[in-house]
Amino acid sequence: MRLLLLVDCYVPSTKSSATHIHDLAVALKDAGHDVVVAAPDETLTEPRSVQGEDGVTVLRVRTPRIKSARLALRALHEIRLSGVMWRAGREFFETHPRDLVVFYSPTIFFGPLVRRLKTLWRCRSYLILRDIFPQWAVDAGVLRERSLPHRYFRHRELEQYAAADVIGVQSPANLRYFEERGWSKQYRLEVLYNWAPASHGDLPQSRMREELGLAGKVVFFYGGNIGVAQDMDNVVRLAESVRDQRELHFLLVGDGREVPRLEEKVRALGLENFTIRPPLLQKAYLAALSEFDIGLISLDRGLRTQNFPGKMLGYMSFGIPILASINPGNDLRDVLESHEAGLVSENGADELFREHALRLARDPALRRRIGENGKRLLHERFSTAAAIERLEAAAGPLPTGIV
């Protein structure tokens, strides 16, 4: 099968969507498929580049700053994304027909490009929906519901759904989002869980624990986007509540719009048990991750859409136990607790969050048991093989109803 994977960033970006699609692209290639990845790239000096990477053809198109731009400018540049990608990539697209277009959200602005490609190639499309925007922005207080920007973004959201023959949401709870809005019969929906490779291959040696002076400490590690939806104030409160436990330390590795404010807050509180470091390239990130003790997940309490953060798969792959504080109703809780793969509380239940943290910190045997359960869960439910099966089915006769 000939596939196009369309994503808003790709490796060497450290964004979870970039590494997630990279893992899928390599797994598809290893399964015998012909894979092309197309992505914008604000670092290019030429209009586009095409090169082979890990056995995958990668088309990069030069775009203005998106991820690193101010919010209003980022929105403007994302709105233009489909047009920019089409104009710069048209010659390549016309000479490289595909059997399936797989596009990844975020972003919500690939709808027009996907429609063009489906017409050009007379093929089907599959939306991997990982960010239900603008709803999460309303829930987190970033957007006001029914405001002009919200109405515009909702229009573009529906545009991307209409461009998809199949929409793969990341958890059963996400199906309710469509049901509650009366959309479940309008779109073809199925659950497509996140995925991770069975192994990460050879990794460089990491000495981050030593470099940060964390030898002998129990380190709570968070890797990924540090934004509004993650509510890292939640983790800061936890760190402040255990500041007298000098053997505990909190390490955040990543970037995002909340980093400057959090750094200032940590300084103002005088927290010596809290460190924020810039993002690492994927191999270096995985090597560093393997050094630490407990994986953190935090989600804003106000979120009504559900989320299985990709970072948890990295924790699981190294047998690192998960400490999660999440929004109410998120079925991530059921998954982790039913497999004893993590300790979970609702964001706002600060005392329980603290109690869970101390349980994990003080009991190495508990950490090992939960970590091994997580590794087993990863192999059972969150494999690249399962994701590939869904995509292969999408290229054939369409399923009926909701899976």
SULFENDA-V441350 format. One record per residue. N is the residue number from 1. RES is the residue in one letter. SS is DSSP state (a for helix, b for strand, c for the rest). PHI is phi as a letter, one per 20 degrees, with the letter a starting at -180 (NA if undefined). PSI is psi in whole degrees, -180 to 180 (999 if undefined). Layout:
N:RES:SS:PHI:PSI + N:RES:SS:PHI:PSI
This chain:
1:M:c:NA:140 + 2:R:b:d:119 + 3:L:b:c:148 + 4:L:b:d:125 + 5:L:b:d:117 + 6:L:b:d:119 + 7:V:b:b:156 + 8:D:c:e:-4 + 9:C:c:a:153 + 10:Y:c:b:161 + 11:V:c:g:143 + 12:P:c:e:10 + 13:S:c:g:145 + 14:T:c:e:3 + 15:K:c:f:146 + 16:S:a:f:-35 + 17:S:a:f:-36 + 18:A:a:f:-49 + 19:T:a:f:-33 + 20:H:a:f:-47 + 21:I:a:f:-36 + 22:H:a:g:-47 + 23:D:a:f:-42 + 24:L:a:f:-43 + 25:A:a:f:-45 + 26:V:a:f:-40 + 27:A:a:f:-40 + 28:L:a:f:-43 + 29:K:a:f:-44 + 30:D:a:f:-26 + 31:A:c:e:2 + 32:G:c:n:9 + 33:H:c:e:156 + 34:D:b:e:111 + 35:V:b:d:131 + 36:V:b:c:134 + 37:V:b:d:134 + 38:A:b:c:132 + 39:A:b:b:147 + 40:P:b:f:155 + 41:D:b:b:113 + 42:E:c:e:-5 + 43:T:c:e:-8 + 44:L:c:f:146 + 45:T:c:e:-22 + 46:E:c:d:165 + 47:P:c:g:-35 + 48:R:b:b:162 + 49:S:b:b:146 + 50:V:b:c:125 + 51:Q:b:b:159 + 52:G:b:e:134 + 53:E:b:c:119 + 54:D:c:l:35 + 55:G:c:n:7 + 56:V:b:d:138 + 57:T:b:e:127 + 58:V:b:d:119 + 59:L:b:e:119 + 60:R:b:d:137 + 61:V:b:d:131 + 62:R:b:f:129 + 63:T:c:c:160 + 64:P:c:f:170 + 65:R:c:g:133 + 66:I:c:c:-69 + 67:K:c:f:-34 + 68:S:c:e:5 + 69:A:c:e:161 + 70:R:c:f:158 + 71:L:a:g:-49 + 72:A:a:f:-41 + 73:L:a:f:-38 + 74:R:a:f:-45 + 75:A:a:f:-43 + 76:L:a:f:-45 + 77:H:a:f:-36 + 78:E:a:f:-38 + 79:I:a:g:-36 + 80:R:c:e:2 + 81:L:a:f:-46 + 82:S:a:g:-44 + 83:G:a:f:-43 + 84:V:a:f:-45 + 85:M:a:f:-40 + 86:W:a:f:-47 + 87:R:a:f:-44 + 88:A:a:f:-30 + 89:G:a:d:1 + 90:R:a:g:-47 + 91:E:a:g:-42 + 92:F:a:f:-47 + 93:F:a:g:-40 + 94:E:a:f:-21 + 95:T:a:d:4 + 96:H:c:c:70 + 97:P:c:f:150 + 98:R:c:c:159 + 99:D:c:e:-19 + 100:L:b:b:132 + 101:V:b:d:121 + 102:V:b:d:116 + 103:F:b:c:150 + 104:Y:b:d:133 + 105:S:b:c:124 + 106:P:c:f:143 + 107:T:c:d:169 + 108:I:c:e:8 + 109:F:c:d:18 + 110:F:c:e:-3 + 111:G:a:g:-53 + 112:P:a:f:-40 + 113:L:a:f:-42 + 114:V:a:f:-41 + 115:R:a:f:-43 + 116:R:a:f:-46 + 117:L:a:f:-37 + 118:K:a:f:-38 + 119:T:a:f:-43 + 120:L:a:f:-45 + 121:W:a:d:-7 + 122:R:c:l:52 + 123:C:c:c:178 + 124:R:b:e:172 + 125:S:b:c:153 + 126:Y:b:c:122 + 127:L:b:e:120 + 128:I:b:e:102 + 129:L:b:e:109 + 130:R:c:d:0 + 131:D:c:b:102 + 132:I:c:e:88 + 133:F:c:d:138 + 134:P:c:e:8 + 135:Q:a:f:-42 + 136:W:a:f:-32 + 137:A:a:f:-34 + 138:V:a:f:-46 + 139:D:a:g:-38 + 140:A:c:e:0 + 141:G:c:n:12 + 142:V:c:e:-34 + 143:L:c:c:146 + 144:R:c:e:127 + 145:E:c:f:138 + 146:R:c:m:7 + 147:S:c:f:167 + 148:L:a:g:-47 + 149:P:a:f:-39 + 150:H:a:f:-43 + 151:R:a:f:-38 + 152:Y:a:f:-48 + 153:F:a:f:-35 + 154:R:a:f:-41 + 155:H:a:g:-44 + 156:R:a:f:-33 + 157:E:a:g:-49 + 158:L:a:f:-32 + 159:E:a:f:-41 + 160:Q:a:f:-35 + 161:Y:a:f:-41 + 162:A:a:f:-25 + 163:A:c:f:-10 + 164:A:c:e:135 + 165:D:c:f:-34 + 166:V:b:c:140 + 167:I:b:d:122 + 168:G:b:d:109 + 169:V:b:e:162 + 170:Q:c:e:-5 + 171:S:c:b:158 + 172:P:a:g:-35 + 173:A:a:f:-29 + 174:N:a:f:-25 + 175:L:a:f:-32 + 176:R:a:f:-30 + 177:Y:a:g:-43 + 178:F:a:f:-38 + 179:E:a:f:-44 + 180:E:a:f:-24 + 181:R:c:e:5 + 182:G:c:m:23 + 183:W:c:d:-6 + 184:S:c:f:-27 + 185:K:c:e:-11 + 186:Q:c:e:-29 + 187:Y:c:c:152 + 188:R:c:e:116 + 189:L:b:c:148 + 190:E:b:b:162 + 191:V:b:e:123 + 192:L:c:c:101 + 193:Y:c:f:156 + 194:N:c:g:164 + 195:W:c:c:162 + 196:A:b:b:150 + 197:P:c:f:156 + 198:A:c:f:-30 + 199:S:c:b:162 + 200:H:c:d:6 + 201:G:c:m:-160 + 202:D:c:f:132 + 203:L:c:d:149 + 204:P:c:f:160 + 205:Q:c:f:136 + 206:S:c:d:140 + 207:R:c:c:30 + 208:M:a:f:-41 + 209:R:a:g:-47 + 210:E:a:f:-45 + 211:E:a:f:-32 + 212:L:c:e:4 + 213:G:c:m:38 + 214:L:c:d:14 + 215:A:c:g:135 + 216:G:c:n:-3 + 217:K:c:e:156 + 218:V:b:e:118 + 219:V:b:d:124 + 220:F:b:e:120 + 221:F:b:d:136 + 222:Y:b:c:131 + 223:G:b:c:129 + 224:G:c:p:-159 + 225:N:c:f:138 + 226:I:c:d:85 + 227:G:c:c:-169 + 228:V:a:f:-43 + 229:A:a:f:-22 + 230:Q:a:e:-18 + 231:D:c:l:65 + 232:M:c:f:-10 + 233:D:a:g:-30 + 234:N:a:g:-45 + 235:V:a:f:-36 + 236:V:a:f:-42 + 237:R:a:f:-40 + 238:L:a:f:-47 + 239:A:a:f:-40 + 240:E:a:f:-35 + 241:S:a:f:-19 + 242:V:c:d:23 + 243:R:c:f:-20 + 244:D:c:f:-13 + 245:Q:c:e:89 + 246:R:c:f:-10 + 247:E:c:e:-2 + 248:L:b:d:143 + 249:H:b:b:148 + 250:F:b:d:126 + 251:L:b:c:121 + 252:L:b:d:127 + 253:V:b:c:112 + 254:G:c:r:-171 + 255:D:c:b:179 + 256:G:c:q:171 + 257:R:c:f:-19 + 258:E:c:e:-9 + 259:V:a:g:-51 + 260:P:a:g:-42 + 261:R:a:f:-42 + 262:L:a:f:-41 + 263:E:a:g:-42 + 264:E:a:f:-41 + 265:K:a:f:-43 + 266:V:a:f:-41 + 267:R:a:f:-45 + 268:A:a:f:-35 + 269:L:a:e:-11 + 270:G:c:m:37 + 271:L:c:e:110 + 272:E:c:e:-6 + 273:N:c:d:23 + 274:F:b:c:124 + 275:T:b:c:136 + 276:I:b:d:126 + 277:R:b:c:152 + 278:P:c:f:164 + 279:P:c:f:157 + 280:L:c:d:156 + 281:L:c:f:157 + 282:Q:a:g:-48 + 283:K:a:f:-43 + 284:A:a:f:-37 + 285:Y:a:f:-47 + 286:L:a:f:-39 + 287:A:a:f:-41 + 288:A:a:f:-43 + 289:L:a:g:-39 + 290:S:c:f:-14 + 291:E:c:e:-18 + 292:F:c:d:178 + 293:D:c:d:-39 + 294:I:b:c:132 + 295:G:b:e:130 + 296:L:b:e:139 + 297:I:b:c:131 + 298:S:b:c:131 + 299:L:c:c:140 + 300:D:c:g:135 + 301:R:c:f:-29 + 302:G:c:f:-9 + 303:L:c:f:133 + 304:R:c:d:-21 + 305:T:c:e:151 + 306:Q:c:e:156 + 307:N:c:b:130 + 308:F:c:d:91 + 309:P:c:g:135 + 310:G:c:f:-29 + 311:K:a:g:-28 + 312:M:a:f:-27 + 313:L:a:f:-35 + 314:G:a:f:-44 + 315:Y:a:g:-48 + 316:M:a:f:-40 + 317:S:a:f:-25 + 318:F:c:d:9 + 319:G:c:m:32 + 320:I:c:e:125 + 321:P:b:f:150 + 322:I:b:d:133 + 323:L:b:d:113 + 324:A:b:c:140 + 325:S:b:c:113 + 326:I:b:c:172 + 327:N:c:f:150 + 328:P:c:g:143 + 329:G:c:n:-2 + 330:N:c:f:123 + 331:D:c:f:5 + 332:L:a:g:-35 + 333:R:a:f:-47 + 334:D:a:f:-42 + 335:V:a:f:-49 + 336:L:a:f:-44 + 337:E:a:f:-38 + 338:S:a:f:-24 + 339:H:c:d:5 + 340:E:c:l:47 + 341:A:c:d:6 + 342:G:b:a:162 + 343:L:b:d:127 + 344:V:b:c:139 + 345:S:b:c:166 + 346:E:b:e:142 + 347:N:c:g:128 + 348:G:c:o:-24 + 349:A:c:e:68 + 350:D:a:f:-37 + 351:E:a:f:-39 + 352:L:a:f:-39 + 353:F:a:g:-45 + 354:R:a:f:-44 + 355:E:a:f:-44 + 356:H:a:f:-42 + 357:A:a:f:-44 + 358:L:a:f:-36 + 359:R:a:g:-48 + 360:L:a:f:-41 + 361:A:a:f:-35 + 362:R:a:e:-6 + 363:D:c:c:88 + 364:P:a:g:-35 + 365:A:a:f:-39 + 366:L:a:f:-42 + 367:R:a:f:-43 + 368:R:a:f:-43 + 369:R:a:f:-46 + 370:I:a:f:-39 + 371:G:a:f:-43 + 372:E:a:f:-38 + 373:N:a:f:-39 + 374:G:a:f:-41 + 375:K:a:f:-40 + 376:R:a:f:-43 + 377:L:a:f:-41 + 378:L:a:g:-47 + 379:H:a:f:-31 + 380:E:a:f:-40 + 381:R:a:d:-28 + 382:F:c:d:53 + 383:S:b:d:154 + 384:T:a:f:-31 + 385:A:a:f:-41 + 386:A:a:f:-40 + 387:A:a:f:-41 + 388:I:a:f:-39 + 389:E:a:g:-42 + 390:R:a:f:-44 + 391:L:a:f:-40 + 392:E:a:f:-40 + 393:A:a:f:-35 + 394:A:a:f:-26 + 395:A:c:f:-15 + 396:G:c:e:-151 + 397:P:c:g:138 + 398:L:c:f:141 + 399:P:c:f:163 + 400:T:c:d:142 + 401:G:c:m:-162 + 402:I:c:d:135 + 403:V:c:e:999
